[in-house]
Each structure stands twice: as structure tokens, then as C-alpha cells.
Amino acid sequence: MKTSSKARTTAIRAWGNGYGILLPKFVVDDLELTNAQVQVSVRGTSSIVLTKMPNKQKKVTLAEMVRSVARRPRHEIVDFGGPEGREIW
């Protein structure tokens, strides 16, 4: 992780029923915030602190996904009849 002392000015804008702030790309990249959950807190009367929350999702391996697939089909084959019109079966 790179540490950057770049200071940027940005604005708070209306976003739906709330407000949003656009974070500079270097901040998101340096802190790996893409798709991250953050905790928002207020410090004093003029500071907002964003804290990256740990990723609680367990990494699932391909072997685990395959093990969870049913060995037998759950549904019976459905006969939709023969072709109609210009359908080709």
C-alpha cells in the first residue's frame, strides 16, 4: 500500500435521498476500497473518518462449489411439444 500525502478538495453533492462525496482514484487504489464496506464516524466538529471494514465473505473454492451441486437433477424433463411455425428443433 502506498502512502500518499496528496491533499485534494472535493465537494459533497446530493445523491438520491442522501449525499455523496467523490473520492479521488489514488485514495481508492491506495486503500483498496473498490467495493469495500466502510464505517463512517464523526470526530470533533469538523472531521469525518472512514474506516475500511474487514471483508467477512469467505473465499469459496471451485471444489466447494462443485460439491454443493446436486448429483441428481431436481426437476423432470419437460416436453414442450414439437416445433411450431418456423422453429427448428
N, C-alpha and C positions, 0 to 999 in steps of 0.2 A: 504494500500500500504506500503510495506516495503521500507525502505531507506537503500541502500547498498553503502558502501564506497569502495567496491572491485574495484581495477583498473585492467584492462585486456589489453593486447596488442593483436591487430588483424591486418590483412593485407587487403589492398584494392586489389581486383582481377578483371581481365577482365571478363565481364559478358555480352554476346551478343555484341551489339554495344556500350555498356557503361561500367560502372564499378560498383562493388558492395562491400559491407562490411558485414561480418557476425557478427550480434550482439549476445553477449552471452545470453543464455537462461534466466539467472537471470534478465537481463535488460528487455527483452520482457515480462517476467512474472510480474516483479515488476511494470512496467508501463502499463501493459495490452495492449501491442502493436500488438498482434496477429490480422492480417487482418486490422490493423488501417491505416489510411492515415496520413502521416507526412509532415510537411513543412520543407524544407531544406534551411538554410541560412548560410552565412559565417560571422564570427566575427573576425575582425582584419585580420592578415595574416596567422594564424595558427590554427584557430578553426572552426569547423563545428557544427552547432546547429540544432538538430532535434526537432521539436515541434509537439506533437500529436494534430491532428485536431479533433474538436468535430464531433461525429457521427451524420450526418444530416438525416440518414434514420429513418423514423417514424416506430415504432414498430406496426405491423399490428396484430390485434387480429383475432382469428378464426371466430368470429361473423362477422367481417368486410369482411373477405374473402368469407364467405358463402353468404353474402348479394350481393356480386358482381357477383355471378354465375347466368347466365340467367335461368329464370324459364322454358322457353320452349327451346327445342333443336334447334340449329341454322341450322342444316343440316338434310336432309331427310335420311331415311334408304336406304342404297344401297344394291341391290340384286346382289350378286356375282355369282349366279347360284348354281347348285348342286355340290356335291363332284366330283373330278376328280382324277383318279388314286387311290392311297391308302388313300386319305384324309378321315377323319371321321368327320361328322358334327353332 
